[in-house]
Every structure is written in structure tokens, then in C-alpha cells.
């Protein structure tokens, strides 16, 4: 911004004076302000060089993009340059030289580049395709506008203030500067993008430019913000492999918040402009957006100049040399198969396939979770022994234990030679493996010959497999032969107790069962701790006093192991996944966290894409299995507090602090120590001036007040009413009131126009405020298990709605007005009740992007068959459908007829739930091959369903509930159901 040098307003006014020939007036202004020097360079001491360097990065990005744009247009639409070719070339060469020789003030140079980009956009309107849409008068005005802009730019460039940067005399820059510019252009496209920061802004700006015609001044402001974010790409990419200190995490949270502000500001503008029809309103809206972009740009500039500098590379952080390493095999106990039955079954099924190509199957999990134990159970499994005649086990890459089924030997390969030679032995190992169907277990990823073995066996076709145990979340990208990893989770309470009793070397007296919960909780589901505690107690007297003392002493070992484990998790996760983990800390202690609620939070704050979770997110959810131990929660809570994830406090760096105790993510845990407790549950009337300092910047509000009285609903209703009337929560993205009994939602809820997730599940709410239709940005509206029977037609005005969950048990119906405009992007529609009045044909069947559908159908018997036919025809149009839940009941809530058509064309359908008498059971033989989970209830089948389903290769789970099958027994062919895992056969 170079305030010491000149203000932008003064410079622009002076430029206009000179263009209009008012040179004397321009000179007087320059003399009056003394800082605007057209021909002179400023003194070195008057320039903020940190700011110049930061802005120069932005200038390079903008210049490269604009120059590339000119080249592309010149190739694709050369005719648009007719009449202005000379002027465009002159400006282009000047900007290309400025890109290589940074002699001009970067901010003024960036302004000129944006102006030039605006000219190029205008020139594109002269293309033959677009000219046909313009009238003669519009064409003339366009030519005049282009010429005026070019003339203004030609006068601006010589007047650009220069920086005192020495240029080597005599250098022939003309010969090489164009080549350098082109190389930088291509570098832009190969940058790694910090997805969670930059991509949402890019997507929203693209939507703005694609849908709206906006003034060049506003467009420049928006592009400047986007380019500033892009200028941080390389820096953000570099942060993925470093350990940020507390200030660095604060910086990252601030940057994320600013990016979110940019996204929501543009989102608001797009939605508001659609509703404004008069010109003055549109201009006012654009002015507001331009001012918001200026404020956001100033914040990014400030953050960019105060980037974190205190961090260390992960490879230089704590390692095994500086921490106590607890052996993964601390005990001589035999592995307990009962605790790992499901894991062994899943792994054996992956291993024993007919695929002849070499595959690597990783076992992933934190330290001490039982990776080596599971690998041993598999290595010695009877079916595995029969399938793989030869086996190799190594834990360090130097000792190879070989198992030869034919010779029944277990030898050490390194002892076969007189003198140990790594390369010689490796060659012998290659020869051994290349022709033999073998199972290789590498009990560590840090094994020297890992890549060698993978290269050797990658092209083999003898059906060999490799099991690789690792605590890392991600593996090298060159593992092209890798199958889906098996994720080991923390053991549940009963599994933990079973493992403990197996490892204990004595029987447990009845009075000691009082300590069961304490033992299970102390170990946190980690097998290594469970076995260590059992070994310690095995040598003590079986009394309450002795065991309690051991449990207390065991606390130190537990803390040490969790400290090492948590640090490794933290180190192995990417930066954005560390931020994802912060959201676990919003939930109460010992809370079983549903994956859907976590995903809703992540999507609402642009941490993940709404299309679904990627492999890293699946890995994280799989490892933690929806619940976290006390140690995990405390560790990530401390990290979240350091990063001011929950709120901003004055103990952060002064440049980043926005105020005292401002809360960004509000959670009501009914904790009287929380600053928000009195605001939400206090008996006094909170003044309107006391709330804004706390909740003006809140992004989410979650309540866990699960009391079954009227008080929770009254408290949260009063709090929302007072807060919104005080100007709070206006930037709220998430309002999650799940399990809060009948919250009294105020009409003012309609002011929360940025809301993306509205969770009302299990609230038993009876009525929605009419203002809900104003929540134009809501993507997920969850009303499952509410008492709402009828939803107004205005619900369809929420055009961003993607996921709608209704209350199946309360027969939730949707009202449809004449010509209802459905949100075409709706992907989830669950719990909807259909009767004879519900318009399916030429109504619901216009929703063609549905991926998850759940319907209950009931009407008069004569009308039922017509509606069923309409629903089935609609379902067959849903090419993206993944989950289908259909119920057919009569007016007495008893199962009724359900007639289907072949669903084999729905290639993405993996889950089916059907309640009702199947009138054509043979349709089951024409279910899609993608089907994984099938549930039937009251189907009235007489023929054995297993014979109808034996052609479904991916079917894993079959549930035959009450009256679904009337036969006595089920029979399956041995070669069918290779993927089968679960069968539930009800009475």
C-alpha cells in the first residue's frame, strides 16, 4: 500500500489529470503532497521493503496470468485485435519487461495489469460468436470503450512510480525476458494448491464471473483478493511438512477465517443480486462487495507480511532417539484371536482371492494398536498356510524368517551364507520369491529393501501378497500395487475386557469386577496398554487395594505411550487433517461421535469437498472409529486452544487479535465454568450490548443440552433471539441443536443468511418458523426425528439445499404449490411420506441428482398402485442413486404391496432397504452388481432368497427381517457370496 509514498486516490486523480492534459494541476497536487513523484524515485528509507516484497509476489502472479491470457486469445480469436493490435502489443511488452525487471512499484503495476485484463475481456466480446448477440449501437460503444481504456493505460505506464532497484547497464534484456515470462506462466499451473484455503475462493470467484456481469472496478477488487490468496500457495504447500508453533497455528486459523469471509461475501452478493431487479440496488450491492473485498485484502496483506517463521521440519522433530520407544511386542503372551476375529476375517478374505497379480495390503494404525499381533495371527492362519506354501517375515530388513510348508522349516536366511552380504542375500531372496506364491510380512515401513521387493514382484503373476504394517496415515505414491489398507481401530469396552482377561495369568475374583470400568477406561482401547496392565496385575495379589495401587502407578506408562503415539499421529497427518481433528474437541467427553456430524462441520467450513470424503478422511475416521480417548481429546484440545480454534484471545500476537474472548465456535456443554453458560442459561436478561463482543464472529453453535424438559428449548430460543437482535451470529455457518428438546426457534432465524448446516435431528420440534425460506445458503437441513408433519412449500425456495432429512415416523409431508421450483442440486431426500396427493409425476421426478432416497408410501388401496408405479419410474431415472429405502404400508401401518422393476441399470446403487410384500420376487435376481447391503422386511418370500442373489459379487450384508422369508432354511452355493460378511435371519 506504500502509504508513505502516496495514497491510491491521489495517484488515480493525478493520472486522470495528465490524461486530460491538465498537467499543471497534476504538478500542483504533486507539489502539495510531495509524495507523488512521477519521474523521481523515492528514498530508500521511506519504503517499507517487507511490504514491497510481499506485494511483488502478487504482481508476478497477476502479470503472468494476464500475459498468458493475451497469448491464448491471440491464438484462439486473432480477429478481436483488429484496430488495436499496436496498442495491445506495446502494453503487453511493457508488462512483460516489468515482470522480469521489477523496477516499478508492484502495487501500481498490479493495478495496471488488472486494467489490461479488463481490456482483454472487452476484446473477447468482439469475437464473431459474441458479436452476433450485440446490436450495432452496442458494438460502437464497445469499440469506444476499448480505445479509451487503452489510451488511459498507455498514459499510466510511463507515470508508474519507480523503485530504487539497480539494473545492470548494457544487458540485453530483450533477448531473454520473454522466455523467462513463459517459464513462469507454466509454473503457475504446476503449483500445489492449498485446497482448503484457496480452492473455495477460486470456486466462488469462478461462479461469480460465470453468472454475473459486474463493474470492472468491483471485478478488480475480487480478482485482487483471489490473486493474493494464490500468492500464498507455495508457502502453504510448504507448511504441510513442518511443525507449526502456537503462533503459526493461530496464523493458519486466521487465514482460514479470512478465506471463509471472502467465500461468504461473494456468496451473499450472488444470492442478493438474483433477487434485485432495479439498477440502483445492484450498484449498491456491488459497492458493498467492493468494500468487503478491500477489507479482506487488507487482512490477507497483514497476514502475508506476518507469516510464521518459527517451525521445524518433521524430520528434525522428536524421534525415537529422544523418546522412550515401547516395543510393539512387549509380551510373550499368545495373540488373542477373540479380540481380532473381525480383523483376521477381513484380512484373510483380502488375501485369498484368485487375483494373480502382486498386491500390497497395508495394516495401518497407531503405535501399540496391535498391527504386529494381527500380522502374526494372519501369518499363522490355517487357510493362509494352505494358500501360500512359502512365507517370509522380517521386522528389520536384515533377518528374514522363512516358512516352507513343504519342508516344514522356519529358518533364518541370513545364516545360510558364511559371510553376511546384504546384496548377495537380497539376490537369493529374489530368486526364492519370484517363482513361489508367497506371503511376505514387513513389520515396519522403514525397511531398506522395501522398494526393491516391490519392484521385483510388481510384474509377477504368481498370486503373491505382501502385508505391510505401518503407523503412517499415507504411504508413498509409487505403491501402485497397494490394495485398500486395513485400518486397525481402538478396541471397544467389551473387546478390551476380553483381551485383558486373556492376558491375565490368574482368575478374576467377583469383587474385582468393580474395577472393570476403571481398567477399560484407563487403557483407552489400546491393546498394548491392555496387555501391559494385565501383566503388571498378574504379579500382584488379587485384592482391590493392590489392583487400585497398580492402576494409579500405571498412569505414568499410559501418559508416556499416549504422548509418543499422539505426537506421531500429529506428525504424520497433513496440516489440513490436523485442523480436521480439532473438530473432535467440540464434542463432549466419552461422546460417540457420528461421522455424519463431523462431515457436516468439515463441509460447512470448506475443509472438505461436499462430494464426499477422500482417502485421508476415511483413514482418519476409520482409525478413530467415531470416538476418542481422554488422552486423544486432551491432546487435540490443547492444540486447538493454542491455535485459538474455539475463540480469539488477547494472548495471541497483536496483529492477529480481533478482540478479547471472541468465540468462533460456540459449544454448550452445560458447563457453568464456560463464559457462555450464563448467556444461554442465566436467569437474568442479557443486555444487547454485552453479547456482540463474544458472538459477532461465531462460525458455529452446537448445543449438547439433552435434558428432557422444556427448559433446554426455552433457553436456546431466548439466547438465539437476543443474540440475533444484538447483531450476533450473522456469519454463522453451522447451527446444530441435535437432541435439544423442542427449541423455540425465533422468526429472526431468517437473518442467518450464511447458514449452511441446520441440525434439528431428535429435537421433536413441532413447527418451523416461516422465515426458514430466507436461509438461501443452507445445504443440509436435518429434521429427522422431529414432530413436524407438514413442511411448507416455501422450503423449496432454499435453492442451495443438497441434503434434506425428514421424520419418517411422523409422516412428514411436503407441500407443493403450483409450478414449484425444486432445488435441482438436491442429493439426499430421506424420510418423506407420500400419499395419493403427493405429485410424483411432473413433480418429484424432476429431482434427478438424488443419491440417497428414503420414501414411505401409504394411500387408499386404489391409488397406491398408481403412486408405486410413479415412484419406481422415478427411481429408474436416478443414475447417481447410491442408497434406496422404500416402505409400502396401508392406512393401518401394516406392510402393503411393493412392486419393483429391474434395478440392474443403477450401477452406483450399493444399499437397498425394502419393506412390503414383493409382488414380483424374481426382480431380486436383477439387482445391480454394485449392491453391498440388502435388507428385506415383510417381503413374504417363498423361494430361497440366496438362490436369487447368488450372482451379486459384492454383496456383503443380507438382513432378512420379520416375515421377509417364509421358508425354513437358506442354502448358498460354495462359489457364491465371496464377499459375504453378515447374515441376519429374523423370525
GIBEL-V530709 format. One record per pair of residues at least 12 apart in sequence whose ideal C-beta (glycine too) atoms are under 6 Angstrom apart, sorted by the first residue. I is the first residue (numbers start at 1). GAP is how many residues later the second one is. D is the distance in Angstrom with one decimal. If there is no record, write none. Layout:
i=<I;I>
gap=<GAP;GAP>
d=<D;D>
//
This chain:
i=<4;5;5;6;6;10;10;14;14;14;15;19;19;38;41;41;44;50;54;54;55;55;56;56;57;58;58;58;59;59;59;61;61;61;62;62;62;63;63;63;64;64;64;66;66;66;67;67;68;69;70;77;80;80;80;87;91;91;94;96;97;99;100;100;103;103;104;104;105;105;108;112;114;115;118;119;122;125;191;192;193;194;194;196;196;197;198;200;200;201;201;201;201;201;204;204;205;205;208;215;218;218;218;221;221;222;224;225;225;225;225;228;239;240;240;241;242;242;243;243;243;244;244;245;246;247;248;248;249;249;250;250;250;250;251;253;253;253;254;254;255;258;258;261;262;264;265;269;271;272;273;306;314;323;326;328;329;330;331;331;333;335;335;335;336;336;338;339;339;339;340;340;343;344;347;347;348;348;351;352;356;356;358;358;358;358;358;359;359;359;360;360;360;360;360;361;361;362;362;362;363;363;364;364;364;365;366;366;366;367;367;368;368;369;370;370;371;372;375;375;375;379;388;388;388;389;390;390;390;391;391;392;393;395;395;397;397;397;399;399;400;426;430;437;437;437;438;439;440;441;442;443;445;458;471;472;473;473;473;487;487;489;490;491;493;496;496;496;497;499;500;500;503;503;504;504;505;509;515;522;524;529;533;536;537;562;566;577;580;581;582;582;583;583;584;584;585;585;585;586;586;588;588;592;592;593;595;600;600;604;604;604;604;646;647;647;647;648;662;663;663;664;664;665;666;666;667;668;668;668;669;670;680;680;681;686;688;691;691;691;692;692;692;695;695;695;696;698;698;699;700;701;702;703;703;703;705;706;708;712;712;713;713;713;713;714;716;716;717;717;720;721;724;724;731;732;732;733;734;735;735;736;737;737;738;738;738;739;740;742;742;743;745;747;747;749;749;750;750;754;755;755;756;756;757;758;758;759;760;760;761;761;761;762;763;764;764;765;766;773;773;777;778;779;779;780;781;782;783;784;784;784;785;786;787;788;789;790;791;792;793;793;796;796;799;801;801;802;802;803;804;805;805;806;806;807;808;808;811;812;812;813;816;816;822;822;826;827;827;828;829;829;830;831;832;833;834;834;835;836;836;840;840;841;845;848;850;851;851;852;853;854;855;856;857;858;868;872;881;881;882;882;883;884;885;886;887;888;895;895;896;897;897;898;898;899;900;902;902;903;903;904;904;906;907;907;909;909;910;910;911;912;913;914;915;915;917;918;921;924;925;931;931;932;932;933;934;935;936;936;937;937;938;939;941;942;944;944;945;946;946;950;950;954;956;956;957;958;959;960;960;961;962>
gap=<42;30;37;29;30;23;26;12;15;22;141;133;136;121;121;123;120;255;250;251;51;52;46;50;174;169;170;173;47;50;51;166;169;170;48;51;165;32;36;50;120;121;124;47;50;51;29;114;117;51;22;50;43;46;47;63;25;62;63;85;80;82;77;80;59;62;56;58;56;58;52;44;106;38;98;30;24;17;42;45;40;39;42;380;411;62;31;63;406;25;28;58;61;62;59;62;17;21;58;71;68;71;72;69;72;71;73;37;68;71;72;72;336;334;335;73;69;71;68;69;74;64;67;65;396;406;60;63;393;394;393;394;402;406;57;390;391;392;49;402;48;41;42;35;34;490;27;20;505;13;12;349;257;241;235;44;43;202;200;204;170;38;41;42;163;166;160;156;159;160;34;37;31;33;31;139;33;35;114;35;105;107;99;100;102;106;123;106;122;124;106;108;119;121;122;106;122;106;108;123;106;123;106;121;123;123;105;199;203;104;198;158;160;119;118;157;98;71;66;92;94;62;49;50;51;16;14;46;48;12;48;48;48;48;49;50;51;52;13;15;13;23;26;25;26;27;26;26;26;26;26;26;25;23;97;100;99;100;146;135;136;136;35;34;27;24;29;34;23;31;30;34;28;31;30;34;33;33;32;29;105;29;21;14;13;69;69;39;27;55;58;63;15;18;44;52;51;52;55;81;116;81;116;34;35;33;26;157;180;129;130;152;153;19;15;16;17;14;35;31;35;33;35;35;32;35;35;12;35;37;35;35;35;39;34;36;38;32;35;37;34;35;36;28;33;34;32;31;34;34;34;34;34;13;34;37;35;33;33;28;29;28;29;30;31;30;24;27;26;27;26;25;24;27;23;20;23;23;23;20;23;23;23;26;21;23;24;23;23;22;23;20;24;22;24;20;22;21;24;23;20;23;21;23;23;20;23;23;23;26;21;23;24;23;23;22;23;21;21;21;24;23;20;21;23;23;23;23;23;21;23;47;22;21;23;24;21;23;23;23;22;24;24;26;24;22;25;23;25;25;25;25;26;25;26;24;23;48;22;19;21;20;23;27;24;25;21;22;24;24;21;24;24;23;23;23;21;23;24;23;27;30;31;29;29;29;28;29;31;31;31;31;31;31;31;31;31;29;25;28;26;28;28;28;28;28;28;28;21;43;20;20;22;18;20;20;23;21;24;24;25;22;24;22;21;23;19;21;20;22;22;22;22;22;22;23;23;21;20;24;23;21;24;22;24;24;24;24;24;28;24;27;25;25;24;24;23;26;20;24;26;23;26;25;23;25;25;25;25;25;26;25;24>
d=<5.2;5.5;5.6;4.6;4.6;5.9;5.9;4.8;5.5;5.8;5.6;5.7;4.8;5.2;4.7;4.8;5.8;5.7;5.1;5.3;4.2;5.1;5.9;4.3;4.6;5.7;5.6;4.6;3.9;5.1;4.6;5.4;5.6;5.3;5.2;4.6;5.1;5.7;4.4;5.2;5.1;5.0;5.8;5.0;5.6;4.7;5.9;6.0;4.6;5.5;5.6;4.7;4.5;4.2;5.7;4.5;5.9;5.7;5.2;5.2;5.9;5.3;4.0;5.4;5.4;5.6;4.5;5.9;4.7;5.9;5.2;5.6;4.4;5.6;4.5;5.0;5.2;5.8;5.0;4.2;5.9;5.9;3.5;4.6;5.3;5.0;4.9;5.0;4.1;5.7;5.3;5.6;5.2;5.9;4.9;4.5;5.9;4.9;5.4;5.7;4.6;5.9;4.8;4.7;3.9;5.6;5.8;5.6;5.1;5.4;5.2;4.7;5.3;5.3;5.2;5.7;4.3;5.8;5.7;5.2;5.4;5.9;5.2;4.7;4.0;5.6;3.4;5.7;5.6;3.4;5.8;5.2;4.9;5.8;5.0;5.0;5.7;5.9;5.9;5.1;5.4;4.8;5.9;5.8;5.1;5.0;4.5;4.6;4.9;5.5;5.7;5.2;5.2;5.3;5.6;4.8;5.9;6.0;5.1;5.9;5.1;4.5;5.5;5.1;5.2;4.2;5.4;5.3;5.6;4.2;5.4;5.9;5.4;5.2;5.3;5.6;5.9;5.9;5.3;5.3;4.5;4.9;4.4;5.9;5.0;5.3;5.5;5.5;5.7;4.9;4.6;5.8;6.0;5.2;4.7;5.6;4.9;4.7;5.7;4.1;4.8;5.1;5.8;4.7;5.3;3.4;5.7;4.9;6.0;5.5;4.7;5.1;3.0;4.8;6.0;4.1;4.0;5.5;5.2;5.6;5.6;5.6;5.9;6.0;4.0;4.5;5.9;4.6;4.3;3.9;4.8;4.6;4.7;4.2;6.0;3.7;4.7;5.5;6.0;5.7;3.9;5.8;5.4;4.8;4.9;5.6;4.9;5.5;4.5;4.7;5.0;5.1;4.4;5.5;5.8;5.0;4.9;5.7;5.5;3.6;5.5;4.0;3.3;4.4;5.0;4.8;5.6;5.6;5.9;5.0;5.2;5.1;4.7;3.6;4.5;5.8;3.9;5.5;5.8;5.9;3.5;6.0;5.6;5.4;5.6;3.9;4.5;5.8;5.8;5.2;4.3;4.6;5.9;5.0;5.4;5.9;5.3;4.4;5.0;5.1;6.0;5.7;5.4;5.9;5.3;4.9;5.4;4.8;5.8;4.7;4.9;4.3;4.6;5.3;5.7;4.2;5.5;4.7;5.4;5.4;5.6;5.9;5.3;4.9;5.2;4.6;5.0;5.6;4.3;5.8;5.6;5.6;5.6;4.6;5.1;5.6;4.3;5.4;4.5;5.3;5.5;5.6;5.8;5.6;3.8;5.9;5.7;5.7;5.9;5.1;3.6;5.5;4.4;5.7;5.3;5.0;5.5;4.7;5.7;5.0;5.2;5.4;4.2;4.5;5.3;5.9;5.7;4.7;5.6;3.1;5.7;4.0;4.3;5.5;5.5;5.2;5.8;4.9;4.6;5.9;5.5;3.8;5.9;5.9;4.9;4.6;5.8;4.9;5.6;5.6;5.7;5.9;5.1;4.9;5.0;5.4;5.9;2.7;3.7;5.7;5.2;5.5;5.7;4.9;4.8;5.4;5.1;4.8;5.1;5.9;4.7;4.8;5.8;4.3;5.8;6.0;5.0;4.5;4.7;3.7;4.3;5.3;5.3;5.6;4.7;4.2;5.4;4.5;5.6;4.4;5.9;5.8;5.8;4.9;5.5;5.9;5.9;5.1;5.1;5.6;4.4;4.2;5.4;5.7;4.9;4.6;5.9;5.6;5.0;3.9;5.5;5.0;5.9;3.6;5.4;5.6;4.1;5.7;4.1;5.8;5.7;5.2;5.4;6.0;5.6;5.7;5.4;5.8;4.7;4.4;5.9;5.7;3.7;5.7;5.4;5.1;5.8;4.7;4.5;3.9;3.7;3.9;5.9;4.9;4.0;5.9;5.1;5.1;4.9;4.3;5.6;3.8;5.8;4.3;5.2;4.8;5.8;5.3;5.3;5.3;5.2;5.7;4.2;5.2;4.3;5.6;4.2;3.4;5.0;3.7;5.7;5.2;5.3;3.2;5.8;4.5;4.8;5.9;3.7;5.7;5.7;4.8;5.3;5.2;5.9;5.7;4.9;5.9;5.3;4.4;4.7;5.2;4.5;5.6;4.4;5.8;4.5;4.7;5.6;4.2;4.8;5.3;5.7;5.4;5.2;4.6;5.3;4.2;5.6;4.1;4.0;5.5;4.7;4.4;4.7;5.7;6.0;5.7;5.8;4.8;4.5;5.8;3.8;5.5;5.2;4.6;4.3;5.3;4.2;5.0;6.0;4.5;5.0>
//
